[in-house]
Amino acid sequence: MHEIPQDLTGLSVLAAFAHPDDEGFGCGGTLAMLVERGAHVTLVCTTNGDVGEISDPSLATPETLAQVRREELRRAMAVTGVQDLRFLGYRDSGMAGTDDNTHPDSLSQADPEKVAGELAEIIRETRPEMVFTHDPTGGYGHPDHTAVYRHATRAFALAGDPGREGDSTHARQAWSPRLLYYVCFPRSNFRRMWQQMLNAGITPPFASLDIETIGSPDEDVTTVVDVGAYVETKVASLNCHRTQIDPNGPFAKLPQEMMREIMSTEYYTLAVPKEG
């Protein structure tokens, strides 16, 4: 387990994810811990989650889902304590092979250098020492997750390039964060959770995907954080994403004690510096 200092006053952190709710399960406890210990956290949500689930038709329609999910994320971050929330406003790309994936406004169709440039400008403005984003697998391979991994990794380098043009204000001068972390979902954890669901007669999510390929290779995990003290905040924040929570879904059917145990530990790959 990684020991995090108790006093993080003055530390600036940026977290960049694809959709409203991506921040919660993977690193919601870490974000709550950072805020509680005095860090300034900026969360960047790249898409509006336009084509996500609608758990209850009384909550949203396909036409209003983007607006509703942005508001859900605002509420979730109010619970977590994150005060600096940014939306890049791209359309959710959906899964590969769908019409949403080729929509001209989707993140999948966006110019990669434009997206990376937007993230780099936010890095230059907020001057974080630490950046969090998706890992190369995107958890379960969602195209937006893997795209944000690439864009944020590129932005991490771009922001520190003094040759890249920016405006003349101090906030836009080149800035190189010290640490880049990828949020991991270890493959062995997925396998264990899937087996527990099958043992309980529950159909696991992503049933069409090969369980052997879901999640991050265990050997990629460099950093393990105990967030047990922040599980209640993490759960309360996740519960704000009401449109995405199926009360009859597979995760809801697992015993609460089991889910809280799973959510009490968060995993990362320290990508920069590679030597740790």
Kinemage of the C-alpha trace (Angstrom):
@kinemage 1
@onewidth
@group {chain A} dominant
@subgroup {mainchain}
@vectorlist {calphas} color= white
{ca met a 1} P 0.000 0.000 0.000
{ca his a 2} L 1.219 3.487 -0.834
{ca glu a 3} L 1.547 5.915 2.080
{ca ile a 4} L 0.256 9.399 1.237
{ca pro a 5} L 1.325 12.378 3.392
{ca gln a 6} L -1.327 13.742 5.750
{ca asp a 7} L -0.784 17.368 4.759
{ca leu a 8} L -1.045 18.017 1.020
{ca thr a 9} L -1.696 21.740 1.232
{ca gly a 10} L -0.336 23.415 -1.894
{ca leu a 11} L -0.394 20.241 -4.003
{ca ser a 12} L -2.178 20.644 -7.345
{ca val a 13} L -3.662 17.574 -9.052
{ca leu a 14} L -5.391 17.139 -12.408
{ca ala a 15} L -7.570 14.143 -13.254
{ca ala a 16} L -8.773 13.641 -16.846
{ca phe a 17} L -11.437 11.076 -17.721
{ca ala a 18} L -13.804 10.319 -20.580
{ca his a 19} L -17.305 10.312 -19.078
{ca pro a 20} L -19.185 11.500 -16.003
{ca asp a 21} L -18.778 8.630 -13.459
{ca asp a 22} L -15.407 7.355 -14.796
{ca glu a 23} L -13.724 9.203 -11.934
{ca gly a 24} L -15.690 7.402 -9.255
{ca phe a 25} L -15.030 3.693 -9.155
{ca gly a 26} L -11.368 3.783 -10.134
{ca cys a 27} L -10.034 6.682 -8.071
{ca gly a 28} L -12.952 8.253 -6.199
{ca gly a 29} L -11.428 7.406 -2.840
{ca thr a 30} L -8.058 8.854 -3.797
{ca leu a 31} L -9.685 12.090 -4.997
{ca ala a 32} L -11.603 12.397 -1.725
{ca met a 33} L -8.401 11.751 0.232
{ca leu a 34} L -6.448 14.352 -1.732
{ca val a 35} L -9.120 17.008 -1.198
{ca glu a 36} L -9.517 16.208 2.506
{ca arg a 37} L -5.755 16.582 2.991
{ca gly a 38} L -5.617 19.994 1.363
{ca ala a 39} L -4.777 19.339 -2.303
{ca his a 40} L -6.370 21.365 -5.097
{ca val a 41} L -7.966 18.941 -7.552
{ca thr a 42} L -9.105 19.796 -11.083
{ca leu a 43} L -11.309 17.229 -12.796
{ca val a 44} L -11.608 17.307 -16.593
{ca cys a 45} L -14.479 15.364 -18.155
{ca thr a 46} L -13.845 15.000 -21.871
{ca thr a 47} L -17.313 13.946 -23.083
{ca asn a 48} L -20.850 14.599 -21.876
{ca gly a 49} L -21.751 10.911 -21.643
{ca asp a 50} L -24.487 11.466 -24.253
{ca val a 51} L -25.056 7.808 -25.111
{ca gly a 52} L -24.732 6.232 -21.680
{ca glu a 53} L -27.382 4.193 -19.924
{ca ile a 54} L -30.666 5.616 -18.644
{ca ser a 55} L -31.520 3.527 -15.606
{ca asp a 56} L -34.956 5.130 -15.148
{ca pro a 57} L -36.844 6.961 -17.932
{ca ser a 58} L -38.039 9.516 -15.393
{ca leu a 59} L -34.456 10.745 -14.971
{ca ala a 60} L -33.563 11.618 -18.564
{ca thr a 61} L -34.275 11.089 -22.239
{ca pro a 62} L -31.695 10.498 -24.973
{ca glu a 63} L -32.071 14.183 -25.835
{ca thr a 64} L -31.476 15.437 -22.277
{ca leu a 65} L -28.973 12.820 -21.081
{ca ala a 66} L -25.870 14.945 -21.721
{ca gln a 67} L -27.240 17.823 -19.643
{ca val a 68} L -28.424 15.470 -16.883
{ca arg a 69} L -25.088 13.675 -16.675
{ca arg a 70} L -23.164 16.931 -16.434
{ca glu a 71} L -25.350 17.887 -13.482
{ca glu a 72} L -24.868 14.443 -11.922
{ca leu a 73} L -21.103 14.956 -12.110
{ca arg a 74} L -21.403 18.393 -10.503
{ca arg a 75} L -23.303 16.819 -7.603
{ca ala a 76} L -20.807 13.958 -7.353
{ca met a 77} L -17.867 16.336 -7.180
{ca ala a 78} L -19.646 18.424 -4.543
{ca val a 79} L -19.771 15.250 -2.441
{ca thr a 80} L -16.106 14.438 -3.121
{ca gly a 81} L -15.079 18.046 -2.510
{ca val a 82} L -13.638 18.761 -5.957
{ca gln a 83} L -14.392 22.413 -6.723
{ca asp a 84} L -12.663 22.822 -10.109
{ca leu a 85} L -14.629 20.890 -12.736
{ca arg a 86} L -14.086 21.309 -16.492
{ca phe a 87} L -16.025 19.880 -19.444
{ca leu a 88} L -14.458 19.660 -22.900
{ca gly a 89} L -17.912 19.005 -24.378
{ca tyr a 90} L -17.226 16.227 -26.868
{ca arg a 91} L -19.969 13.775 -27.714
{ca asp a 92} L -19.788 10.297 -26.188
{ca ser a 93} L -18.477 7.903 -28.848
{ca gly a 94} L -20.214 4.772 -27.654
{ca met a 95} L -18.614 1.432 -28.423
{ca ala a 96} L -16.630 0.548 -31.542
{ca gly a 97} L -18.768 -0.388 -34.513
{ca thr a 98} L -21.765 1.743 -33.508
{ca asp a 99} L -23.158 4.789 -35.304
{ca asp a 100} L -22.258 6.893 -32.258
{ca asn a 101} L -18.605 6.028 -32.806
{ca thr a 102} L -18.628 7.710 -36.225
{ca his a 103} L -20.721 10.727 -35.207
{ca pro a 104} L -18.845 13.855 -36.338
{ca asp a 105} L -19.087 15.453 -32.879
{ca ser a 106} L -17.814 12.374 -31.037
{ca leu a 107} L -14.473 12.188 -29.289
{ca ser a 108} L -13.526 9.332 -31.619
{ca gln a 109} L -13.739 11.673 -34.608
{ca ala a 110} L -11.971 14.629 -32.966
{ca asp a 111} L -8.510 15.763 -34.036
{ca pro a 112} L -6.158 14.116 -31.503
{ca glu a 113} L -3.813 17.119 -31.450
{ca lys a 114} L -6.742 19.462 -30.745
{ca val a 115} L -7.914 17.403 -27.758
{ca ala a 116} L -4.377 16.980 -26.413
{ca gly a 117} L -3.826 20.705 -26.893
{ca glu a 118} L -6.942 21.557 -24.882
{ca leu a 119} L -5.786 19.319 -22.047
{ca ala a 120} L -2.267 20.767 -22.232
{ca glu a 121} L -3.658 24.287 -21.847
{ca ile a 122} L -5.532 23.249 -18.704
{ca ile a 123} L -2.332 21.692 -17.354
{ca arg a 124} L -0.482 24.951 -18.022
{ca glu a 125} L -3.242 26.929 -16.318
{ca thr a 126} L -3.636 24.764 -13.189
{ca arg a 127} L 0.046 23.697 -12.954
{ca pro a 128} L -0.497 20.277 -11.356
{ca glu a 129} L 2.324 18.233 -9.939
{ca met a 130} L 0.334 15.046 -10.502
{ca val a 131} L -1.942 13.897 -13.356
{ca phe a 132} L -4.374 10.959 -13.298
{ca thr a 133} L -6.088 9.418 -16.327
{ca his a 134} L -7.269 6.134 -17.842
{ca asp a 135} L -4.804 3.318 -18.412
{ca pro a 136} L -3.994 1.915 -21.888
{ca thr a 137} L -6.682 -0.793 -21.635
{ca gly a 138} L -9.444 1.683 -20.833
{ca gly a 139} L -10.683 -0.829 -18.260
{ca tyr a 140} L -12.890 -2.729 -20.678
{ca gly a 141} L -11.670 -1.181 -23.917
{ca his a 142} L -14.155 1.666 -24.299
{ca pro a 143} L -12.916 3.792 -27.234
{ca asp a 144} L -13.306 7.038 -25.268
{ca his a 145} L -11.297 5.652 -22.350
{ca thr a 146} L -8.408 4.610 -24.551
{ca ala a 147} L -8.608 7.899 -26.472
{ca val a 148} L -8.379 9.961 -23.276
{ca tyr a 149} L -5.413 7.835 -22.151
{ca arg a 150} L -3.633 8.788 -25.384
{ca his a 151} L -4.692 12.458 -25.341
{ca ala a 152} L -3.818 13.006 -21.676
{ca thr a 153} L -0.460 11.271 -22.077
{ca arg a 154} L 0.286 13.488 -25.070
{ca ala a 155} L -0.884 16.577 -23.152
{ca phe a 156} L 1.435 15.688 -20.263
{ca ala a 157} L 4.381 16.092 -22.668
{ca leu a 158} L 2.957 19.020 -24.662
{ca ala a 159} L 2.347 21.164 -21.589
{ca gly a 160} L 6.032 21.190 -20.758
{ca asp a 161} L 7.206 22.007 -24.269
{ca pro a 162} L 8.410 25.644 -24.242
{ca gly a 163} L 8.289 25.633 -28.029
{ca arg a 164} L 4.545 25.119 -28.082
{ca glu a 165} L 2.720 28.402 -28.626
{ca gly a 166} L 0.467 29.745 -25.897
{ca asp a 167} L -0.772 33.145 -24.875
{ca ser a 168} L 1.476 35.602 -23.087
{ca thr a 169} L 0.035 35.192 -19.585
{ca his a 170} L 2.032 33.494 -16.860
{ca ala a 171} L -0.665 30.826 -16.462
{ca arg a 172} L -0.016 29.585 -19.998
{ca gln a 173} L 3.733 29.276 -19.735
{ca ala a 174} L 5.163 25.780 -20.154
{ca trp a 175} L 4.569 23.503 -17.197
{ca ser a 176} L 5.805 19.946 -16.644
{ca pro a 177} L 3.957 17.906 -14.011
{ca arg a 178} L 6.187 15.544 -12.045
{ca leu a 179} L 3.959 12.457 -11.949
{ca leu a 180} L 1.622 10.731 -14.401
{ca tyr a 181} L -0.577 7.951 -13.036
{ca tyr a 182} L -2.859 5.600 -14.969
{ca val a 183} L -5.900 4.321 -13.078
{ca cys a 184} L -5.874 0.506 -13.138
{ca phe a 185} L -8.472 -2.221 -12.736
{ca pro a 186} L -6.282 -5.310 -12.192
{ca arg a 187} L -7.276 -8.234 -14.375
{ca ser a 188} L -7.192 -10.655 -11.453
{ca asn a 189} L -9.728 -8.482 -9.615
{ca phe a 190} L -12.098 -8.635 -12.580
{ca arg a 191} L -11.740 -12.418 -12.741
{ca arg a 192} L -12.414 -12.793 -9.022
{ca met a 193} L -15.459 -10.500 -9.145
{ca trp a 194} L -16.836 -12.299 -12.221
{ca gln a 195} L -16.439 -15.664 -10.487
{ca gln a 196} L -18.214 -14.367 -7.388
{ca met a 197} L -21.096 -13.222 -9.603
{ca leu a 198} L -21.289 -16.564 -11.390
{ca asn a 199} L -21.220 -18.414 -8.053
{ca ala a 200} L -24.164 -16.274 -6.928
{ca gly a 201} L -26.088 -16.887 -10.145
{ca ile a 202} L -25.529 -13.331 -11.384
{ca thr a 203} L -24.803 -12.637 -15.063
{ca pro a 204} L -21.636 -10.489 -15.131
{ca pro a 205} L -21.496 -7.248 -17.139
{ca phe a 206} L -19.611 -7.136 -20.450
{ca ala a 207} L -20.656 -10.754 -20.951
{ca ser a 208} L -19.752 -10.511 -24.633
{ca leu a 209} L -16.123 -9.659 -23.830
{ca asp a 210} L -13.329 -12.109 -23.080
{ca ile a 211} L -12.747 -11.968 -19.323
{ca glu a 212} L -9.087 -12.784 -19.969
{ca thr a 213} L -8.663 -9.421 -21.721
{ca ile a 214} L -10.670 -7.134 -19.413
{ca gly a 215} L -8.704 -4.904 -17.064
{ca ser a 216} L -5.062 -3.994 -16.586
{ca pro a 217} L -2.380 -6.696 -16.541
{ca asp a 218} L -1.520 -7.227 -12.883
{ca glu a 219} L 2.169 -6.668 -13.562
{ca asp a 220} L 1.417 -3.097 -14.699
{ca val a 221} L 0.265 -2.078 -11.213
{ca thr a 222} L 2.959 -0.057 -9.446
{ca thr a 223} L 0.948 1.715 -6.766
{ca val a 224} L -1.776 0.452 -4.437
{ca val a 225} L -3.700 2.921 -2.262
{ca asp a 226} L -5.852 2.011 0.759
{ca val a 227} L -8.917 4.275 0.619
{ca gly a 228} L -10.966 2.395 3.193
{ca ala a 229} L -11.428 5.562 5.250
{ca tyr a 230} L -13.055 7.244 2.242
{ca val a 231} L -15.369 4.489 1.012
{ca glu a 232} L -18.529 6.166 2.292
{ca thr a 233} L -17.655 9.368 0.432
{ca lys a 234} L -16.776 7.339 -2.656
{ca val a 235} L -20.096 5.472 -2.585
{ca ala a 236} L -22.105 8.658 -1.963
{ca ser a 237} L -20.347 10.356 -4.873
{ca leu a 238} L -20.952 7.401 -7.199
{ca asn a 239} L -24.613 7.324 -6.195
{ca cys a 240} L -25.018 10.814 -7.658
{ca his a 241} L -24.689 9.240 -11.115
{ca arg a 242} L -28.276 8.019 -10.913
{ca thr a 243} L -28.829 7.531 -14.630
{ca gln a 244} L -25.940 5.058 -14.709
{ca ile a 245} L -26.950 2.986 -11.690
{ca asp a 246} L -29.154 0.025 -12.520
{ca pro a 247} L -30.797 -1.078 -9.240
{ca asn a 248} L -31.157 -4.531 -10.769
{ca gly a 249} L -27.708 -4.638 -12.332
{ca pro a 250} L -24.997 -7.194 -11.522
{ca phe a 251} L -22.998 -4.896 -9.215
{ca ala a 252} L -26.131 -3.984 -7.252
{ca lys a 253} L -26.808 -7.672 -6.648
{ca leu a 254} L -23.452 -8.294 -4.956
{ca pro a 255} L -23.455 -8.054 -1.138
{ca gln a 256} L -22.741 -4.489 0.019
{ca glu a 257} L -19.904 -5.660 2.256
{ca met a 258} L -18.225 -7.260 -0.767
{ca met a 259} L -18.575 -4.112 -2.881
{ca arg a 260} L -17.186 -1.930 -0.093
{ca glu a 261} L -14.217 -4.271 0.274
{ca ile a 262} L -13.570 -4.052 -3.486
{ca met a 263} L -13.867 -0.261 -3.441
{ca ser a 264} L -11.522 0.156 -0.464
{ca thr a 265} L -8.404 -0.329 -2.582
{ca glu a 266} L -7.385 1.629 -5.687
{ca tyr a 267} L -4.666 0.726 -8.159
{ca tyr a 268} L -2.369 2.744 -10.416
{ca thr a 269} L 0.475 2.534 -12.878
{ca leu a 270} L 3.105 5.193 -12.310
{ca ala a 271} L 3.869 6.022 -15.942
{ca val a 272} L 6.158 9.024 -15.363
{ca pro a 273} L 8.770 8.773 -13.995
{ca lys a 274} L 9.031 5.121 -14.958
{ca glu a 275} L 11.648 4.381 -12.347
{ca gly a 276} L 9.226 5.367 -9.577
